[in-house]
Amino acid sequence: MAFAIEDVTINTIIGAGSAVAGDIRINGVIRVDGDVNGDIETTSNIIIGDKARIRGNIKAASAIVGGIVIGDVTAPKGIHLLSTCAIIGNVTTKSLQIDEDVVLNGHCISLSDEETYEKSLQDFLIERSIKSKAI
């Protein structure tokens, strides 16, 4: 998993029992153990605890997912799906690690080559946009 050594300090924590409604944009590492109804975007890493429930898209440099996500997860450096994870959405990354018993219902793009990854991601986004307009 490609986590930068300097990214060991968690800047933001959404604790168990907390609920947030709305989009979140963070500069730094975020850990979510509560409920979020909105998109989460960070310039760094995200850690989603096994009791967390997120209804929204996630964009981060890298991600560790242990809870439930209803939305897309995009993390170019890497994604680790823990055994307690359930994702109803698409996953895009250059490095993917999936533990046993993970539930993933969506498309997955995992390509290590930068150029191929970017092209596949753009093709997928265009196709998804066209399909959403047609339905």
ChimeraX commands (.cxc) that place a marker at each C-alpha (Angstrom):
marker #1 position 0.00,0.00,0.00 radius 0.5
marker #1 position 1.40,3.37,-0.97 radius 0.5
marker #1 position 1.10,5.62,2.06 radius 0.5
marker #1 position 3.61,8.41,2.38 radius 0.5
marker #1 position 5.72,8.35,5.54 radius 0.5
marker #1 position 4.99,12.03,6.27 radius 0.5
marker #1 position 1.23,11.32,6.34 radius 0.5
marker #1 position 1.10,9.65,9.77 radius 0.5
marker #1 position -0.73,12.45,11.59 radius 0.5
marker #1 position -4.52,12.35,11.37 radius 0.5
marker #1 position -5.78,15.91,10.83 radius 0.5
marker #1 position -9.52,15.20,11.10 radius 0.5
marker #1 position -11.54,12.54,12.94 radius 0.5
marker #1 position -15.27,11.92,12.60 radius 0.5
marker #1 position -15.85,9.75,15.64 radius 0.5
marker #1 position -18.22,6.86,16.23 radius 0.5
marker #1 position -21.71,8.11,16.96 radius 0.5
marker #1 position -21.15,11.31,14.97 radius 0.5
marker #1 position -23.22,12.17,11.89 radius 0.5
marker #1 position -22.26,14.70,9.24 radius 0.5
marker #1 position -24.52,15.90,6.41 radius 0.5
marker #1 position -22.74,17.71,3.58 radius 0.5
marker #1 position -19.57,17.52,1.55 radius 0.5
marker #1 position -16.20,17.46,3.32 radius 0.5
marker #1 position -12.92,18.76,1.91 radius 0.5
marker #1 position -9.77,18.16,3.98 radius 0.5
marker #1 position -6.11,19.04,3.56 radius 0.5
marker #1 position -4.50,16.05,5.25 radius 0.5
marker #1 position -5.39,12.64,6.64 radius 0.5
marker #1 position -8.98,11.97,7.73 radius 0.5
marker #1 position -10.40,9.07,9.76 radius 0.5
marker #1 position -14.13,8.35,9.66 radius 0.5
marker #1 position -15.78,6.12,12.27 radius 0.5
marker #1 position -19.22,7.78,12.17 radius 0.5
marker #1 position -21.83,8.47,9.48 radius 0.5
marker #1 position -21.33,10.86,6.56 radius 0.5
marker #1 position -24.01,11.80,4.06 radius 0.5
marker #1 position -21.96,13.66,1.44 radius 0.5
marker #1 position -18.79,13.49,-0.60 radius 0.5
marker #1 position -15.38,13.35,1.09 radius 0.5
marker #1 position -12.29,14.74,-0.61 radius 0.5
marker #1 position -8.79,14.94,0.78 radius 0.5
marker #1 position -5.37,15.70,-0.65 radius 0.5
marker #1 position -3.94,12.89,1.46 radius 0.5
marker #1 position -5.19,9.60,2.88 radius 0.5
marker #1 position -8.54,8.46,4.27 radius 0.5
marker #1 position -9.17,5.73,6.82 radius 0.5
marker #1 position -12.75,4.47,7.04 radius 0.5
marker #1 position -13.37,2.46,10.21 radius 0.5
marker #1 position -15.40,-0.75,10.26 radius 0.5
marker #1 position -18.45,0.95,11.87 radius 0.5
marker #1 position -18.47,3.92,9.46 radius 0.5
marker #1 position -21.27,4.46,6.96 radius 0.5
marker #1 position -20.73,6.84,4.07 radius 0.5
marker #1 position -23.29,7.80,1.44 radius 0.5
marker #1 position -21.20,9.78,-1.03 radius 0.5
marker #1 position -18.13,9.66,-3.24 radius 0.5
marker #1 position -14.63,9.49,-1.82 radius 0.5
marker #1 position -11.55,11.05,-3.42 radius 0.5
marker #1 position -8.19,10.68,-1.72 radius 0.5
marker #1 position -4.56,9.91,-2.50 radius 0.5
marker #1 position -5.01,6.49,-0.84 radius 0.5
marker #1 position -7.73,4.79,1.18 radius 0.5
marker #1 position -8.25,2.07,3.76 radius 0.5
marker #1 position -11.92,1.07,3.82 radius 0.5
marker #1 position -13.44,-1.00,6.61 radius 0.5
marker #1 position -17.03,0.27,6.69 radius 0.5
marker #1 position -19.94,0.73,4.29 radius 0.5
marker #1 position -19.63,3.11,1.35 radius 0.5
marker #1 position -22.48,3.82,-1.03 radius 0.5
marker #1 position -20.62,5.78,-3.66 radius 0.5
marker #1 position -17.44,5.72,-5.72 radius 0.5
marker #1 position -13.96,5.45,-4.20 radius 0.5
marker #1 position -11.11,7.05,-6.16 radius 0.5
marker #1 position -7.60,6.86,-4.71 radius 0.5
marker #1 position -4.80,6.78,-7.29 radius 0.5
marker #1 position -1.99,5.71,-4.92 radius 0.5
marker #1 position -3.83,2.71,-3.51 radius 0.5
marker #1 position -6.93,1.24,-1.89 radius 0.5
marker #1 position -7.08,-1.47,0.78 radius 0.5
marker #1 position -10.51,-3.04,1.30 radius 0.5
marker #1 position -10.72,-4.70,4.72 radius 0.5
marker #1 position -12.84,-7.80,5.40 radius 0.5
marker #1 position -15.56,-5.69,7.06 radius 0.5
marker #1 position -15.93,-3.48,3.98 radius 0.5
marker #1 position -18.94,-3.16,1.68 radius 0.5
marker #1 position -18.85,-0.81,-1.30 radius 0.5
marker #1 position -21.83,-0.18,-3.54 radius 0.5
marker #1 position -20.06,1.88,-6.18 radius 0.5
marker #1 position -17.03,2.01,-8.41 radius 0.5
marker #1 position -13.39,1.72,-7.33 radius 0.5
marker #1 position -10.51,3.32,-9.24 radius 0.5
marker #1 position -6.87,3.08,-8.21 radius 0.5
marker #1 position -3.40,2.03,-9.34 radius 0.5
marker #1 position -2.96,-0.48,-6.50 radius 0.5
marker #1 position -5.79,-2.55,-5.00 radius 0.5
marker #1 position -5.67,-4.92,-2.04 radius 0.5
marker #1 position -8.85,-6.83,-1.16 radius 0.5
marker #1 position -9.23,-8.96,1.97 radius 0.5
marker #1 position -11.58,-11.96,2.21 radius 0.5
marker #1 position -15.34,-11.38,2.63 radius 0.5
marker #1 position -15.34,-7.93,1.02 radius 0.5
marker #1 position -18.55,-6.90,-0.75 radius 0.5
marker #1 position -17.91,-4.84,-3.90 radius 0.5
marker #1 position -20.84,-4.11,-6.19 radius 0.5
marker #1 position -19.57,-1.87,-8.98 radius 0.5
marker #1 position -16.86,-1.45,-11.57 radius 0.5
marker #1 position -13.19,-1.63,-10.68 radius 0.5
marker #1 position -10.27,0.00,-12.49 radius 0.5
marker #1 position -6.90,-0.99,-11.06 radius 0.5
marker #1 position -3.96,-0.32,-13.38 radius 0.5
marker #1 position -0.42,0.43,-12.22 radius 0.5
marker #1 position 0.71,2.18,-15.42 radius 0.5
marker #1 position 0.00,5.93,-15.07 radius 0.5
marker #1 position -0.91,6.55,-18.71 radius 0.5
marker #1 position -3.14,3.47,-19.01 radius 0.5
marker #1 position -4.81,4.28,-15.68 radius 0.5
marker #1 position -5.63,7.86,-16.70 radius 0.5
marker #1 position -6.97,6.80,-20.10 radius 0.5
marker #1 position -9.13,4.03,-18.63 radius 0.5
marker #1 position -10.46,6.36,-15.95 radius 0.5
marker #1 position -11.38,9.04,-18.50 radius 0.5
marker #1 position -13.04,6.47,-20.80 radius 0.5
marker #1 position -15.04,5.11,-17.85 radius 0.5
marker #1 position -16.15,8.58,-16.71 radius 0.5
marker #1 position -17.26,9.49,-20.23 radius 0.5
marker #1 position -19.17,6.21,-20.61 radius 0.5
marker #1 position -20.84,6.66,-17.21 radius 0.5
marker #1 position -21.81,10.24,-18.07 radius 0.5
marker #1 position -23.37,9.15,-21.36 radius 0.5
marker #1 position -25.29,6.33,-19.69 radius 0.5
marker #1 position -26.62,8.62,-16.95 radius 0.5
marker #1 position -27.99,11.03,-19.57 radius 0.5
marker #1 position -29.62,8.20,-21.55 radius 0.5
marker #1 position -31.55,6.71,-18.65 radius 0.5
marker link #1:1,2 radius 0.2
marker link #1:2,3 radius 0.2
marker link #1:3,4 radius 0.2
marker link #1:4,5 radius 0.2
marker link #1:5,6 radius 0.2
marker link #1:6,7 radius 0.2
marker link #1:7,8 radius 0.2
marker link #1:8,9 radius 0.2
marker link #1:9,10 radius 0.2
marker link #1:10,11 radius 0.2
marker link #1:11,12 radius 0.2
marker link #1:12,13 radius 0.2
marker link #1:13,14 radius 0.2
marker link #1:14,15 radius 0.2
marker link #1:15,16 radius 0.2
marker link #1:16,17 radius 0.2
marker link #1:17,18 radius 0.2
marker link #1:18,19 radius 0.2
marker link #1:19,20 radius 0.2
marker link #1:20,21 radius 0.2
marker link #1:21,22 radius 0.2
marker link #1:22,23 radius 0.2
marker link #1:23,24 radius 0.2
marker link #1:24,25 radius 0.2
marker link #1:25,26 radius 0.2
marker link #1:26,27 radius 0.2
marker link #1:27,28 radius 0.2
marker link #1:28,29 radius 0.2
marker link #1:29,30 radius 0.2
marker link #1:30,31 radius 0.2
marker link #1:31,32 radius 0.2
marker link #1:32,33 radius 0.2
marker link #1:33,34 radius 0.2
marker link #1:34,35 radius 0.2
marker link #1:35,36 radius 0.2
marker link #1:36,37 radius 0.2
marker link #1:37,38 radius 0.2
marker link #1:38,39 radius 0.2
marker link #1:39,40 radius 0.2
marker link #1:40,41 radius 0.2
marker link #1:41,42 radius 0.2
marker link #1:42,43 radius 0.2
marker link #1:43,44 radius 0.2
marker link #1:44,45 radius 0.2
marker link #1:45,46 radius 0.2
marker link #1:46,47 radius 0.2
marker link #1:47,48 radius 0.2
marker link #1:48,49 radius 0.2
marker link #1:49,50 radius 0.2
marker link #1:50,51 radius 0.2
marker link #1:51,52 radius 0.2
marker link #1:52,53 radius 0.2
marker link #1:53,54 radius 0.2
marker link #1:54,55 radius 0.2
marker link #1:55,56 radius 0.2
marker link #1:56,57 radius 0.2
marker link #1:57,58 radius 0.2
marker link #1:58,59 radius 0.2
marker link #1:59,60 radius 0.2
marker link #1:60,61 radius 0.2
marker link #1:61,62 radius 0.2
marker link #1:62,63 radius 0.2
marker link #1:63,64 radius 0.2
marker link #1:64,65 radius 0.2
marker link #1:65,66 radius 0.2
marker link #1:66,67 radius 0.2
marker link #1:67,68 radius 0.2
marker link #1:68,69 radius 0.2
marker link #1:69,70 radius 0.2
marker link #1:70,71 radius 0.2
marker link #1:71,72 radius 0.2
marker link #1:72,73 radius 0.2
marker link #1:73,74 radius 0.2
marker link #1:74,75 radius 0.2
marker link #1:75,76 radius 0.2
marker link #1:76,77 radius 0.2
marker link #1:77,78 radius 0.2
marker link #1:78,79 radius 0.2
marker link #1:79,80 radius 0.2
marker link #1:80,81 radius 0.2
marker link #1:81,82 radius 0.2
marker link #1:82,83 radius 0.2
marker link #1:83,84 radius 0.2
marker link #1:84,85 radius 0.2
marker link #1:85,86 radius 0.2
marker link #1:86,87 radius 0.2
marker link #1:87,88 radius 0.2
marker link #1:88,89 radius 0.2
marker link #1:89,90 radius 0.2
marker link #1:90,91 radius 0.2
marker link #1:91,92 radius 0.2
marker link #1:92,93 radius 0.2
marker link #1:93,94 radius 0.2
marker link #1:94,95 radius 0.2
marker link #1:95,96 radius 0.2
marker link #1:96,97 radius 0.2
marker link #1:97,98 radius 0.2
marker link #1:98,99 radius 0.2
marker link #1:99,100 radius 0.2
marker link #1:100,101 radius 0.2
marker link #1:101,102 radius 0.2
marker link #1:102,103 radius 0.2
marker link #1:103,104 radius 0.2
marker link #1:104,105 radius 0.2
marker link #1:105,106 radius 0.2
marker link #1:106,107 radius 0.2
marker link #1:107,108 radius 0.2
marker link #1:108,109 radius 0.2
marker link #1:109,110 radius 0.2
marker link #1:110,111 radius 0.2
marker link #1:111,112 radius 0.2
marker link #1:112,113 radius 0.2
marker link #1:113,114 radius 0.2
marker link #1:114,115 radius 0.2
marker link #1:115,116 radius 0.2
marker link #1:116,117 radius 0.2
marker link #1:117,118 radius 0.2
marker link #1:118,119 radius 0.2
marker link #1:119,120 radius 0.2
marker link #1:120,121 radius 0.2
marker link #1:121,122 radius 0.2
marker link #1:122,123 radius 0.2
marker link #1:123,124 radius 0.2
marker link #1:124,125 radius 0.2
marker link #1:125,126 radius 0.2
marker link #1:126,127 radius 0.2
marker link #1:127,128 radius 0.2
marker link #1:128,129 radius 0.2
marker link #1:129,130 radius 0.2
marker link #1:130,131 radius 0.2
marker link #1:131,132 radius 0.2
marker link #1:132,133 radius 0.2
marker link #1:133,134 radius 0.2
marker link #1:134,135 radius 0.2
view
